[in-house]
Amino acid sequence: MKKKVIGCLLAAMMAASLAGCGGQEASSESSGSAVSEGGSASSESGSETEEDAGSGEAAADTLIVGFDSAFPPMGFVGDDGEYTGFDLDLAAEVADRLGMGIEYKPIDWNSKDMELDSGTINCIWNGFTMTGREDDYEWSDPYMKNEQIFVVRGDSEYTSAADLEGKVINVQMDSSAQHALDENQELAATFSEIRPVADYLTCLMELESGAVEAVAMDEVFASYYITQNNKDFKILDDVIAEEEYGVGFKKGNTELRDQVNETLKEMAADGTLAEISQEWFGEDLTIIEA
């Protein structure tokens, strides 16, 4: 992969702390967020009323991307202190092709709907699972597949989900993993406790320290984190749920959704999606059809 690594766990943990407490007040100038040729980023320019969104009368001139800044490789703080990630690279290319500015706005993941409804962001683009949320947002076409899995310490004796019976499991609060376990009460009931935690980096830190026995989480995050940080963790074969990632927009905002979606299809057709995926993952993991 080209220059896309987590150079320092400390930097990532600082970002995780911000994401967990909802203390982000980032702007495109102060937070290291990029601005495309389309213009400078402004939180006001992306705002639109529900009536405007539904009628398509007020098109945004800035793509304000809400994301969890502690979710590598989709969106996180790089070793240069600036926001980076696969999803952010996709968003920047889309905004540039649309002649729009772009603002990366880190959000408290538990408050993402409030941010979207208030207009402080106009899309959620950060490994955002469509499964189970199909009717809650206006969605782009799915562009990547993912699985919810269990991560355990490498020196543990656990080889399957059945081995975790009676154990304490961490999940990120309001994450797809938490929702998947809520939907699978038969499996969830086998654990002594499922603990919602602010962010995945804290989940994994507690796993490493022995405070918990496993973390239920996104496979794409787990694989990237383990590889880039050379952590002695392993992923169990059991899959909690399969899902797809998409870009989520406020209900009624079909104009912006369609603009972004058509641009993603163009990027799939000309090979740009595959190129960006190759840079981050070493292979093309995208599934959107041209």
C-alpha positions in Angstrom: 0.0 0.0 0.0 1.2 3.5 -0.7 1.9 5.7 2.3 -1.3 4.6 4.0 -0.3 3.3 7.4 -1.0 4.1 10.9 2.4 5.4 11.9 1.7 5.7 15.6 -0.9 4.1 17.9 -0.7 7.1 20.2 -2.0 9.4 17.4 -4.8 7.0 16.7 -5.7 6.7 20.3 -5.9 10.5 20.5 -8.3 10.5 17.6 -10.3 7.7 19.3 -10.6 9.8 22.4 -12.0 12.7 20.3 -14.4 10.4 18.5 -15.7 8.8 21.7 -16.4 12.0 23.6 -18.0 13.8 20.6 -15.6 16.7 21.1 -14.8 17.3 17.5 -15.2 20.9 16.3 -13.2 20.4 13.1 -13.1 22.7 10.2 -11.4 22.3 6.9 -8.8 24.8 7.9 -8.0 23.8 11.4 -8.5 20.0 11.3 -6.3 19.1 8.3 -9.4 18.3 6.1 -8.8 18.7 2.4 -10.6 21.2 0.1 -11.0 20.3 -3.5 -10.9 22.7 -6.5 -14.6 23.2 -6.2 -14.2 25.7 -3.4 -13.5 26.2 0.3 -15.4 24.1 2.8 -18.1 25.6 5.0 -20.5 23.8 7.3 -23.2 26.3 6.3 -22.9 25.5 2.6 -23.8 21.9 3.0 -26.9 22.6 5.1 -30.3 22.3 3.6 -33.8 22.1 4.9 -35.8 18.9 4.7 -38.1 20.6 2.1 -35.1 21.7 0.0 -33.6 18.2 0.2 -36.8 16.6 -1.0 -37.5 19.1 -3.8 -33.9 19.2 -5.0 -34.0 23.0 -5.0 -30.9 23.5 -2.8 -27.9 21.6 -4.1 -24.9 21.5 -1.8 -21.7 23.1 -3.1 -19.6 21.4 -0.4 -19.6 17.7 0.4 -19.5 17.6 4.2 -18.5 14.0 5.1 -19.4 12.8 8.5 -17.0 10.0 9.7 -15.6 8.2 12.7 -12.0 9.5 12.9 -10.8 6.3 14.7 -11.9 3.8 12.0 -8.9 2.8 9.9 -8.5 2.2 7.1 -11.8 3.9 6.1 -11.2 7.2 8.0 -8.6 8.1 10.7 -5.9 10.5 11.7 -2.6 9.8 9.8 0.9 10.1 11.2 1.0 13.6 9.7 -1.9 14.7 11.8 -4.3 14.9 8.9 -7.5 13.0 8.2 -7.0 10.1 5.7 -8.5 6.8 4.7 -10.0 4.8 1.9 -13.5 6.3 2.2 -12.1 9.9 2.5 -10.1 9.3 -0.7 -13.2 8.2 -2.5 -15.2 11.2 -1.2 -12.4 13.6 -2.3 -12.4 12.2 -5.8 -16.2 12.4 -6.0 -16.3 16.0 -4.8 -13.5 17.0 -7.2 -15.4 15.5 -10.2 -18.6 17.3 -9.1 -16.8 20.6 -8.8 -17.7 20.7 -5.1 -15.6 21.6 -2.0 -15.1 18.9 0.6 -15.0 19.0 4.3 -14.1 16.0 6.5 -16.1 16.3 9.8 -15.3 13.8 12.5 -18.4 13.0 14.5 -19.4 11.1 17.6 -20.7 7.9 15.9 -23.6 7.7 18.4 -24.8 11.1 17.2 -24.5 10.6 13.5 -28.2 10.9 12.9 -28.5 14.2 14.8 -25.5 15.6 12.7 -27.2 14.5 9.5 -30.6 15.8 10.4 -29.2 19.2 11.6 -27.3 19.7 8.4 -23.8 19.9 10.0 -23.0 17.1 7.6 -24.7 16.1 4.4 -23.6 12.5 4.1 -22.2 9.7 6.3 -19.3 8.0 4.5 -17.1 5.8 6.7 -17.6 2.0 6.4 -21.3 2.7 6.9 -23.3 -0.5 7.0 -26.5 -0.5 4.9 -27.8 -3.8 6.3 -30.6 -3.2 8.8 -30.7 0.5 8.0 -32.1 0.3 4.5 -35.1 2.5 5.2 -33.4 5.1 7.5 -31.4 6.9 4.8 -31.1 7.7 1.2 -28.3 5.3 0.1 -25.8 5.1 -2.7 -25.3 1.8 -4.3 -23.3 -0.6 -2.1 -19.6 -0.2 -3.0 -17.9 -2.8 -0.6 -18.8 -5.9 1.3 -17.8 -6.6 4.9 -18.3 -9.1 7.7 -18.8 -8.8 11.5 -16.4 -11.1 13.2 -14.7 -11.8 16.6 -11.1 -10.8 17.4 -9.3 -12.5 20.2 -5.7 -12.5 21.6 -3.3 -14.6 19.6 -2.2 -16.6 22.6 -5.7 -17.5 23.6 -7.2 -21.0 23.2 -10.3 -19.7 21.5 -10.9 -21.0 18.0 -14.7 -20.4 17.6 -17.5 -18.3 18.9 -18.6 -21.3 21.0 -15.4 -21.1 23.0 -16.4 -17.6 24.1 -19.4 -18.8 26.1 -19.6 -17.1 29.5 -16.9 -14.5 28.4 -17.0 -10.7 28.3 -17.3 -9.2 24.8 -16.6 -5.7 23.7 -18.4 -3.9 20.9 -18.3 -0.3 19.7 -21.4 1.6 20.8 -24.1 1.8 18.1 -21.9 -0.2 15.7 -22.9 -2.8 13.2 -21.5 -5.5 15.4 -23.7 -4.4 18.3 -26.7 -4.4 16.1 -25.8 -7.8 14.6 -25.6 -9.3 18.1 -28.9 -7.6 19.1 -30.4 -9.4 16.1 -28.8 -12.7 17.1 -30.0 -13.1 20.7 -29.3 -16.8 20.7 -25.6 -16.1 20.2 -25.6 -13.0 22.4 -27.1 -14.9 25.3 -24.1 -17.2 25.5 -21.8 -14.4 26.6 -21.6 -13.2 30.2 -21.6 -9.6 29.1 -21.6 -7.5 26.0 -19.9 -4.2 26.8 -20.6 -1.2 24.5 -17.4 1.0 24.3 -16.9 4.4 22.7 -14.7 3.2 19.9 -12.9 0.2 18.4 -9.4 1.3 19.4 -10.4 1.3 23.0 -12.1 -2.1 22.5 -8.8 -3.5 21.2 -6.7 -1.9 23.9 -8.9 -3.6 26.5 -8.6 -6.9 24.6 -4.8 -6.6 24.6 -4.7 -5.8 28.4 -6.9 -8.8 29.2 -9.9 -6.8 30.4 -12.1 -8.7 27.9 -11.8 -11.9 26.0 -13.0 -10.8 22.5 -14.1 -7.9 20.4 -17.0 -8.1 17.9 -16.2 -5.8 15.1 -15.8 -5.1 11.3 -13.5 -7.5 9.6 -12.1 -4.7 7.3 -11.0 -2.7 10.3 -9.7 -5.7 12.3 -7.6 -7.0 9.4 -6.0 -3.6 8.6 -5.3 -2.8 12.2 -3.7 -6.2 13.1 -1.5 -6.1 10.0 -0.4 -2.4 10.2 0.3 -2.6 14.0 1.7 -6.1 14.1 -0.6 -7.1 16.9 -0.8 -10.5 18.3 -4.5 -10.9 17.6 -6.4 -13.4 15.6 -9.8 -13.4 13.8 -12.1 -16.3 14.5 -13.7 -18.0 11.5 -17.2 -17.5 12.8 -19.1 -14.7 11.0 -21.7 -12.9 13.0 -23.2 -11.1 10.0 -22.5 -10.2 6.4 -23.2 -6.7 5.2 -22.5 -4.0 2.6 -21.1 -0.5 2.9 -22.8 2.5 1.3 -22.9 6.3 1.5 -25.9 7.5 3.6 -27.8 10.7 3.0 -30.7 12.4 4.8 -34.1 11.1 3.9 -35.4 13.2 1.0 -31.9 14.3 -0.2 -32.1 12.3 -3.4 -30.4 15.0 -5.5 -27.0 14.8 -3.7 -27.3 11.0 -3.4 -27.8 10.7 -7.2 -24.9 13.0 -8.0 -22.6 11.0 -5.7 -23.9 7.7 -6.9 -23.5 8.5 -10.6 -19.9 9.7 -10.0 -19.0 6.5 -8.1 -20.3 4.5 -11.2 -18.1 6.7 -13.4 -15.1 5.9 -11.2 -15.9 2.2 -11.4 -16.1 2.4 -15.1 -12.7 4.2 -15.6 -10.9 2.1 -13.0 -10.4 4.8 -10.4 -12.3 2.9 -7.7 -10.1 -0.1 -8.3 -7.0 2.0 -8.2 -7.8 3.6 -4.8 -8.8 0.2 -3.4 -5.4 -1.3 -4.6 -3.5 1.5 -2.8 -5.3 0.8 0.5 -5.9 -3.0 0.4 -3.5 -4.4 -2.2 -6.6 -5.6 -4.3 -9.8 -4.3 -5.6 -12.5 -4.9 -3.0 -15.1 -2.6 -4.5 -18.4 -4.0 -5.8 -20.3 -1.0 -7.3 -21.3 -1.6 -10.9 -20.5 0.9 -13.6 
